[in-house]
Amino acid sequence: MVEGTEIESMSDEMLDDMIENVRVCARVSPEHKMRIAQSLKRLGHIVAMTGDGVNDAPALKAADIGVAMGIKGTDVTKEASDMVLEDDNFATIVRAVRGGREIYDNVSKYIRLMLAANFDEFIEITVTAVLGLPVPFLPIHVLWVNLVTDGLPAVALSIDPADPDIMRYPPRDPKEDMLRRFWRFILYAALVDFISDFIPFFYAYISTIQATGDYELAATTARTVAFTSIVFFEFLLAYQCRSETKHIFQLGWKGITANKMLFVSVVVGLGLQFLILYVPFLNEVFHVVPLTRFQLIYCFVGSLTAFTILPQRLIPRRQYVEHRKQ
């Protein structure tokens, strides 16, 4: 513990050397609070400062986040702050931090899924065009994948339950580049998705030509296989996006059932996909053909490559604020 009188006699350099080893600052004036905030910021900390009096306004301004008391706080303090605590309960600050971290994490899950899935479609369409093969996806397929296969799970990920350890992490660097951290995951997932789609697509195309000699039927069959493969894969990919530090198998059964909306969206999406494949009217709308049991099996087996994605290896640990003098 250090008292305000001791802080008064310290230079900024002395305060910087001492402040990280102190848990309580007692009998401090508003001026001391401002110096403490500035010292912690110089050391690289993210600083939140609370206050209720007019004299606390400079300290609230000096902190990264100024928190004014909503009940006892003055109007000047509230104007100078970034946050007003309406119930004057510090536990509310903890809940707000937890909520903010949960939102940030869920936004990153959404982005990982959507970018990986869409990048895969781009790669596959480009490669087949270069090789002179039929287009693997028609516009209606891309629209269906983006709205249902990606869209529903992505929305479910946006309300994913928080990581139990979310409050054990120190503050992330405000300058953190989200895409720079996730580009390996996105690229690897897209390439694995491409392979799991392209091999069944190419096999279905060649085998159908050999069996029937009908190039149009072969193109439609291969397109149906690619369409089904990407749907299966991306449902599994959605689960792999749930955590940055653990594989879905490490999360156990709760990793599959904890997010009920994600589970329901996958089940509903699979049901709709089978309706498209086996209802004649929908066959015509989506320009697909019913797949044989064997074709469904190799579509599903190919999608299991989603489990080769290891988030903990592909996503570097967060670069938190470095707590040292610059």
C-alpha positions as CSV (number, residue, x, y, z in Angstrom):
1,M,0.0,0.0,0.0
2,V,1.1,3.5,-0.7
3,E,-0.4,6.8,0.6
4,G,-0.9,10.0,-1.2
5,T,1.8,11.8,0.8
6,E,4.3,9.3,-0.5
7,I,3.2,9.8,-4.1
8,E,3.5,13.6,-3.6
9,S,7.2,13.2,-3.0
10,M,7.9,10.9,-5.9
11,S,9.0,11.9,-9.4
12,D,7.3,10.4,-12.4
13,E,10.2,7.9,-12.8
14,M,10.0,6.8,-9.2
15,L,6.2,6.4,-9.5
16,D,6.6,4.3,-12.7
17,D,9.1,2.0,-10.9
18,M,6.9,1.5,-7.9
19,I,3.2,1.6,-9.1
20,E,3.0,-2.0,-10.6
21,N,3.9,-3.5,-7.2
22,V,1.2,-1.6,-5.3
23,R,-2.2,-3.0,-4.7
24,V,-3.8,-0.1,-2.8
25,C,-3.3,3.7,-3.0
26,A,-4.8,5.3,0.0
27,R,-5.6,8.9,0.9
28,V,-4.9,10.1,-2.6
29,S,-6.1,13.5,-4.0
30,P,-7.5,14.0,-7.5
31,E,-4.1,15.1,-8.6
32,H,-2.6,11.9,-7.4
33,K,-5.3,9.9,-9.2
34,M,-4.3,11.6,-12.5
35,R,-0.6,10.9,-11.9
36,I,-1.4,7.2,-11.2
37,A,-3.4,6.9,-14.4
38,Q,-0.7,8.5,-16.4
39,S,2.0,6.3,-14.9
40,L,0.0,3.1,-15.6
41,K,-0.6,4.2,-19.2
42,R,3.2,4.9,-19.6
43,L,3.8,1.3,-18.6
44,G,1.4,0.0,-21.2
45,H,-1.7,-0.7,-19.1
46,I,-5.3,-0.1,-20.1
47,V,-6.5,2.2,-17.3
48,A,-10.0,2.7,-16.0
49,M,-10.5,5.4,-13.4
50,T,-13.6,6.0,-11.3
51,G,-14.7,9.2,-9.7
52,D,-17.7,11.2,-8.5
53,G,-16.4,14.7,-7.7
54,V,-15.7,17.7,-9.9
55,N,-12.0,17.4,-9.1
56,D,-11.9,13.9,-10.4
57,A,-12.7,15.0,-14.0
58,P,-9.0,15.4,-15.0
59,A,-8.1,11.9,-13.8
60,L,-11.1,10.5,-15.7
61,K,-10.0,12.3,-18.8
62,A,-6.4,11.0,-18.4
63,A,-7.5,7.3,-18.1
64,D,-8.3,5.2,-21.1
65,I,-11.8,4.7,-19.7
66,G,-13.3,7.2,-17.3
67,V,-16.1,5.8,-15.1
68,A,-18.4,8.3,-13.4
69,M,-20.8,7.4,-10.5
70,G,-24.3,7.8,-11.8
71,I,-26.0,8.4,-8.4
72,K,-23.3,10.4,-6.5
73,G,-21.4,11.8,-9.4
74,T,-21.5,15.4,-10.4
75,D,-22.6,16.6,-13.9
76,V,-19.0,17.7,-14.6
77,T,-17.7,14.2,-13.8
78,K,-20.3,12.5,-16.0
79,E,-19.4,14.8,-18.9
80,A,-15.7,14.0,-18.6
81,S,-16.2,10.3,-18.4
82,D,-16.6,7.6,-21.0
83,M,-19.0,5.5,-18.9
84,V,-21.6,6.4,-16.3
85,L,-22.3,3.8,-13.7
86,E,-26.0,4.2,-12.9
87,D,-26.1,2.0,-9.9
88,D,-22.7,3.0,-8.4
89,N,-21.9,-0.7,-8.2
90,F,-18.4,-1.8,-9.2
91,A,-19.7,-5.3,-10.1
92,T,-21.5,-3.7,-12.9
93,I,-18.2,-2.7,-14.4
94,V,-17.1,-6.3,-14.4
95,R,-20.3,-7.4,-16.1
96,A,-19.8,-4.7,-18.7
97,V,-16.2,-5.8,-19.4
98,R,-17.3,-9.4,-19.7
99,G,-20.1,-8.4,-22.1
100,G,-17.7,-6.4,-24.3
101,R,-15.3,-9.3,-24.5
102,E,-18.0,-11.7,-25.4
103,I,-19.3,-9.5,-28.2
104,Y,-15.8,-9.1,-29.6
105,D,-15.1,-12.8,-29.5
106,N,-18.4,-13.6,-31.2
107,V,-17.8,-11.1,-33.9
108,S,-14.4,-12.7,-34.6
109,K,-16.1,-16.1,-34.8
110,Y,-18.6,-14.8,-37.3
111,I,-15.8,-13.2,-39.5
112,R,-13.7,-16.4,-39.5
113,L,-16.5,-18.5,-40.7
114,M,-17.8,-16.2,-43.4
115,L,-14.4,-15.3,-44.8
116,A,-13.1,-18.9,-44.9
117,A,-16.4,-20.1,-46.5
118,N,-16.5,-17.4,-49.2
119,F,-12.8,-17.6,-50.0
120,D,-13.3,-21.3,-50.7
121,E,-16.0,-20.6,-53.2
122,F,-13.7,-18.1,-54.9
123,I,-10.8,-20.6,-55.1
124,E,-13.0,-23.4,-56.4
125,I,-14.6,-21.4,-59.1
126,T,-11.3,-20.0,-60.2
127,V,-9.5,-23.4,-60.4
128,T,-12.3,-25.1,-62.3
129,A,-12.4,-22.2,-64.8
130,V,-8.6,-22.4,-65.4
131,L,-8.9,-26.2,-65.9
132,G,-11.8,-25.9,-68.3
133,L,-14.2,-27.8,-66.1
134,P,-17.9,-27.0,-65.5
135,V,-18.6,-24.3,-63.0
136,P,-19.0,-26.1,-59.6
137,F,-21.6,-23.7,-58.3
138,L,-24.5,-21.9,-59.9
139,P,-25.6,-18.5,-58.6
140,I,-28.5,-20.1,-56.8
141,H,-26.1,-22.5,-55.0
142,V,-23.9,-19.6,-53.9
143,L,-26.9,-17.7,-52.7
144,W,-28.2,-20.8,-50.8
145,V,-24.8,-21.4,-49.2
146,N,-24.3,-17.8,-48.1
147,L,-27.8,-17.4,-46.7
148,V,-28.4,-20.8,-45.1
149,T,-25.2,-22.9,-44.9
150,D,-23.1,-19.9,-43.8
151,G,-25.7,-17.4,-42.7
152,L,-27.7,-19.4,-40.1
153,P,-24.6,-20.8,-38.3
154,A,-22.8,-17.5,-38.5
155,V,-25.8,-15.8,-36.8
156,A,-25.7,-18.5,-34.2
157,L,-22.0,-17.9,-33.5
158,S,-22.8,-14.2,-33.0
159,I,-24.6,-15.2,-29.8
160,D,-22.2,-18.1,-28.8
161,P,-21.9,-18.6,-25.0
162,A,-18.8,-16.9,-23.6
163,D,-15.5,-18.8,-23.0
164,P,-15.5,-19.7,-19.3
165,D,-12.0,-18.2,-19.0
166,I,-12.9,-15.0,-20.7
167,M,-12.2,-12.9,-17.6
168,R,-8.8,-14.4,-17.0
169,Y,-7.3,-12.8,-20.0
170,P,-5.6,-9.4,-19.6
171,P,-6.8,-6.6,-21.9
172,R,-6.1,-7.0,-25.6
173,D,-4.1,-4.4,-27.5
174,P,-6.5,-1.8,-28.9
175,K,-4.3,-1.7,-32.0
176,E,-4.7,-5.4,-32.6
177,D,-5.4,-6.3,-36.2
178,M,-8.1,-9.0,-36.2
179,L,-7.4,-10.2,-39.7
180,R,-3.7,-10.4,-39.2
181,R,-4.3,-12.9,-36.4
182,F,-6.9,-15.0,-38.3
183,W,-5.4,-15.1,-41.8
184,R,-3.8,-18.5,-41.3
185,F,-7.0,-20.0,-40.1
186,I,-9.0,-18.5,-42.9
187,L,-6.6,-19.5,-45.6
188,Y,-6.0,-23.1,-44.3
189,A,-9.8,-23.6,-43.8
190,A,-10.5,-22.3,-47.3
191,L,-7.9,-24.6,-48.8
192,V,-9.1,-27.7,-46.9
193,D,-12.7,-26.8,-47.9
194,F,-11.6,-26.5,-51.5
195,I,-9.9,-29.9,-51.5
196,S,-12.9,-31.6,-49.8
197,D,-15.2,-30.1,-52.5
198,F,-13.0,-30.4,-55.6
199,I,-12.0,-34.1,-55.3
200,P,-15.6,-35.4,-55.0
201,F,-16.6,-32.9,-57.8
202,F,-13.9,-34.1,-60.2
203,Y,-14.5,-37.8,-59.3
204,A,-18.2,-37.4,-59.9
205,Y,-17.7,-35.6,-63.2
206,I,-15.2,-38.2,-64.6
207,S,-17.1,-41.3,-63.3
208,T,-20.5,-40.0,-64.7
209,I,-18.9,-39.4,-68.1
210,Q,-17.4,-42.8,-68.2
211,A,-20.7,-44.5,-67.1
212,T,-23.1,-42.5,-69.3
213,G,-21.2,-40.5,-71.9
214,D,-23.5,-37.6,-71.1
215,Y,-21.5,-34.5,-70.4
216,E,-24.5,-32.4,-69.3
217,L,-25.6,-35.0,-66.8
218,A,-22.0,-35.3,-65.6
219,A,-21.7,-31.5,-65.1
220,T,-25.0,-31.5,-63.1
221,T,-24.1,-34.5,-61.0
222,A,-20.6,-33.1,-60.2
223,R,-22.2,-29.7,-59.4
224,T,-24.6,-31.4,-57.0
225,V,-21.8,-33.3,-55.3
226,A,-19.7,-30.1,-54.9
227,F,-22.8,-28.2,-53.6
228,T,-23.5,-31.0,-51.1
229,S,-19.9,-31.3,-50.0
230,I,-19.5,-27.6,-49.2
231,V,-22.7,-27.6,-47.2
232,F,-21.5,-30.6,-45.1
233,F,-18.0,-29.1,-44.6
234,E,-19.2,-25.6,-43.6
235,F,-21.5,-27.0,-41.0
236,L,-18.6,-28.7,-39.4
237,L,-16.4,-25.6,-39.9
238,A,-18.9,-23.5,-37.9
239,Y,-18.1,-25.7,-34.9
240,Q,-14.4,-25.3,-35.5
241,C,-14.9,-21.5,-35.3
242,R,-16.3,-21.7,-31.7
243,S,-12.9,-21.5,-30.0
244,E,-9.5,-19.9,-30.8
245,T,-7.6,-22.1,-28.4
246,K,-9.3,-25.5,-28.5
247,H,-10.3,-28.1,-31.1
248,I,-14.0,-28.9,-31.1
249,F,-13.2,-32.4,-29.7
250,Q,-11.4,-30.8,-26.7
251,L,-14.6,-29.0,-25.9
252,G,-16.4,-32.3,-25.4
253,W,-20.1,-32.9,-25.9
254,K,-20.9,-29.3,-24.6
255,G,-18.9,-28.0,-27.6
256,I,-21.6,-29.4,-29.8
257,T,-24.7,-28.7,-27.7
258,A,-23.8,-25.5,-25.6
259,N,-24.9,-23.3,-28.5
260,K,-28.4,-24.5,-29.0
261,M,-29.1,-22.1,-31.9
262,L,-26.0,-23.4,-33.7
263,F,-27.1,-27.0,-33.2
264,V,-30.6,-26.3,-34.5
265,S,-29.3,-24.3,-37.5
266,V,-27.1,-27.2,-38.5
267,V,-29.9,-29.8,-38.1
268,V,-32.4,-27.5,-40.0
269,G,-29.8,-26.8,-42.7
270,L,-29.1,-30.5,-43.3
271,G,-32.8,-31.2,-43.5
272,L,-33.3,-28.5,-46.1
273,Q,-30.3,-29.8,-48.0
274,F,-31.8,-33.2,-48.3
275,L,-35.1,-31.8,-49.4
276,I,-33.3,-30.0,-52.2
277,L,-31.7,-33.3,-53.2
278,Y,-34.7,-35.5,-53.1
279,V,-37.8,-33.4,-53.8
280,P,-38.3,-33.3,-57.7
281,F,-39.7,-29.8,-57.7
282,L,-36.6,-28.5,-55.7
283,N,-34.3,-30.5,-58.0
284,E,-35.5,-28.4,-60.9
285,V,-35.3,-25.1,-59.0
286,F,-31.7,-25.7,-57.8
287,H,-30.6,-27.6,-60.9
288,V,-29.4,-30.6,-59.0
289,V,-30.0,-34.4,-59.3
290,P,-30.6,-36.9,-56.5
291,L,-27.3,-38.4,-55.2
292,T,-26.7,-42.1,-54.6
293,R,-25.9,-43.4,-51.2
294,F,-22.2,-43.8,-52.3
295,Q,-22.1,-40.2,-53.5
296,L,-23.5,-39.0,-50.2
297,I,-21.0,-41.0,-48.3
298,Y,-17.9,-39.6,-50.1
299,C,-19.4,-36.1,-49.7
300,F,-19.7,-36.6,-46.0
301,V,-16.3,-38.3,-45.6
302,G,-14.7,-35.4,-47.5
303,S,-16.3,-32.9,-45.1
304,L,-14.6,-34.6,-42.1
305,T,-11.4,-32.9,-43.2
306,A,-12.8,-29.9,-41.3
307,F,-11.6,-31.7,-38.2
308,T,-8.0,-31.3,-39.4
309,I,-8.3,-27.6,-38.7
310,L,-6.5,-26.9,-35.4
311,P,-7.5,-23.4,-34.2
312,Q,-4.9,-23.4,-31.5
313,R,-2.1,-24.0,-34.0
314,L,-3.4,-21.6,-36.7
315,I,-4.4,-18.6,-34.5
316,P,-1.6,-17.1,-32.5
317,R,-2.3,-16.1,-28.9
318,R,-3.5,-12.6,-28.5
319,Q,-0.9,-9.9,-28.3
320,Y,-1.9,-8.2,-25.1
321,V,-0.6,-4.8,-24.0
322,E,3.0,-5.1,-22.9
323,H,3.3,-4.0,-19.3
324,R,6.7,-2.3,-19.3
325,K,8.0,1.2,-19.8
326,Q,8.7,2.2,-23.4
